[in-house]
Amino acid sequence: MATLRAHGIVAPLPAGFEGRIFQRTPGPHGDVPRTVAQFATFPLPDEVGDFGGGGVTVMGPTDIFCTLFEFGPESLGAARFARSGAPSDLTPADFRTTVLRRGLAGQSGTQWFFTASGRPFTFYAVLGANALAARLVPRVNELLAGLQIGGPVPSTPGTPWS
Amino acid sequence: MLALVITESVVIVLLAVLVAGLLRSHADILRALHSLGAGVGDPAAPLDPPATARPVSIGPPLPPERRASSVHDVSGVTPDGDALAVTVGRGRTLLAFLSSGCTTCGAFWSAFADPAIRRQLPGVRMVVVTKGPDLESPPEIRRRSARVPVLMSSEAWNNYEVPGSPFFVLVDGGQGRRIGEGVANTFDQVADLVRRAEGDAPQPADRSGSGGAGSSINLDGPARESANDAELRRAGILPGDPSLYPRSLADVFADPPPGTPGTGRPA
């Protein structure tokens, strides 16, 4: 089992999952780099949006896409992020066909906002087929069970080679 | 008469002492030989169990048998310090093992940055794998800016037994095995390797395991080698066949590009 570690996030990957943890390059207006972690049971395209744009369209019915997106410190304390810690023990009922960034027939999604280790996040997951939720949701829970989020870390791009 | 008897007795005593000394010396020699493991022992005694044969090490250990078909997901860090894990369990994945130091790799870094060249292999996912940050320079790799995922992982080099760079491995996730691997000087040669591997890949009907093109599927090590030997014999290629010993790239590639070393063709 591979384990991804970067930007204060540790994610052991269940069998069949691949993933990446990266930071978006800051925009021209002094934006803070956003940490994004994406996990999928299918080959992630080279260019995929933070919330799966360009990825969910190539999913098969038995596939899963998950993303963990960090918001800026200005979101800390907001009511939306009041939940403490990442979700766990999701059920098929937590997935709805209406909770999709891109409404593709047959798919369903779930989204949770929370704060962990002083960092505001949202977790968004998409199932390739809502009809297979009973079979796919335990795999999402397996991924969530191993997820560890540490405190804020400085941006690491350009880390000198030692 | 008396003097004769006395003299004879003295001689006999001296001879007896001499024989006793010789016997003792002989016993010492036998004891020493026995302690060195060369003793003959008592012929009447039961036979000792045969000594266990132990190999004699006369040089550095050889690498283990190459397991040429096993596949592994690859994971590591990117040159930017991000984390990346790629599964090879679905579709076809071309793993390009490159480094920042090898001159030949330069052409491949350029090729992987050019979408037009990468389109030569539609449907094949490409991933560049360098050694890990402990053995490779992230800034040097970052400067090359390939437009395919670049992953730094010494573990992946070990898992795929990469002999050096550049080296390419084509994995078929559906079959769960490598269907091609080798070296190349240009991206055109890589594309040729991929097309050959895809052409050689057994069709589902061949996967009976009873011979034919698919007989070595899922075999590894000596079993795979034996299956390949049998396949070659069926094709009429016996030990010593000239095709087994290419002397130039022209013997390997049907139409190598002009200027390819070893082809004798001018650029």
HADDOCK unambig.tbl for C-alpha pairs under 7 A between the chains (distance, minus, plus):
assign (segid A and resid 2 and name CA) (segid B and resid 75 and name CA) 6.48 0.50 0.50
assign (segid A and resid 4 and name CA) (segid B and resid 83 and name CA) 5.51 0.50 0.50
assign (segid A and resid 4 and name CA) (segid B and resid 84 and name CA) 6.67 0.50 0.50
assign (segid A and resid 5 and name CA) (segid B and resid 83 and name CA) 5.90 0.50 0.50
assign (segid A and resid 6 and name CA) (segid B and resid 82 and name CA) 5.68 0.50 0.50
assign (segid A and resid 6 and name CA) (segid B and resid 83 and name CA) 5.54 0.50 0.50
assign (segid A and resid 17 and name CA) (segid B and resid 87 and name CA) 6.96 0.50 0.50
assign (segid A and resid 18 and name CA) (segid B and resid 85 and name CA) 5.20 0.50 0.50
assign (segid A and resid 18 and name CA) (segid B and resid 86 and name CA) 5.18 0.50 0.50
assign (segid A and resid 18 and name CA) (segid B and resid 87 and name CA) 5.49 0.50 0.50
assign (segid A and resid 19 and name CA) (segid B and resid 84 and name CA) 5.90 0.50 0.50
assign (segid A and resid 19 and name CA) (segid B and resid 85 and name CA) 5.21 0.50 0.50
assign (segid A and resid 19 and name CA) (segid B and resid 86 and name CA) 6.75 0.50 0.50
assign (segid A and resid 20 and name CA) (segid B and resid 83 and name CA) 5.26 0.50 0.50
assign (segid A and resid 20 and name CA) (segid B and resid 84 and name CA) 4.22 0.50 0.50
assign (segid A and resid 20 and name CA) (segid B and resid 85 and name CA) 6.13 0.50 0.50
assign (segid A and resid 21 and name CA) (segid B and resid 82 and name CA) 5.64 0.50 0.50
assign (segid A and resid 21 and name CA) (segid B and resid 83 and name CA) 4.97 0.50 0.50
assign (segid A and resid 21 and name CA) (segid B and resid 84 and name CA) 6.53 0.50 0.50
assign (segid A and resid 22 and name CA) (segid B and resid 82 and name CA) 4.77 0.50 0.50
assign (segid A and resid 22 and name CA) (segid B and resid 83 and name CA) 6.59 0.50 0.50
assign (segid A and resid 46 and name CA) (segid B and resid 148 and name CA) 6.60 0.50 0.50
assign (segid A and resid 46 and name CA) (segid B and resid 149 and name CA) 6.79 0.50 0.50
assign (segid A and resid 156 and name CA) (segid B and resid 81 and name CA) 6.19 0.50 0.50
assign (segid A and resid 157 and name CA) (segid B and resid 80 and name CA) 4.72 0.50 0.50
assign (segid A and resid 157 and name CA) (segid B and resid 81 and name CA) 5.86 0.50 0.50
assign (segid A and resid 158 and name CA) (segid B and resid 80 and name CA) 6.14 0.50 0.50
assign (segid A and resid 161 and name CA) (segid B and resid 137 and name CA) 6.06 0.50 0.50
assign (segid A and resid 161 and name CA) (segid B and resid 138 and name CA) 6.24 0.50 0.50
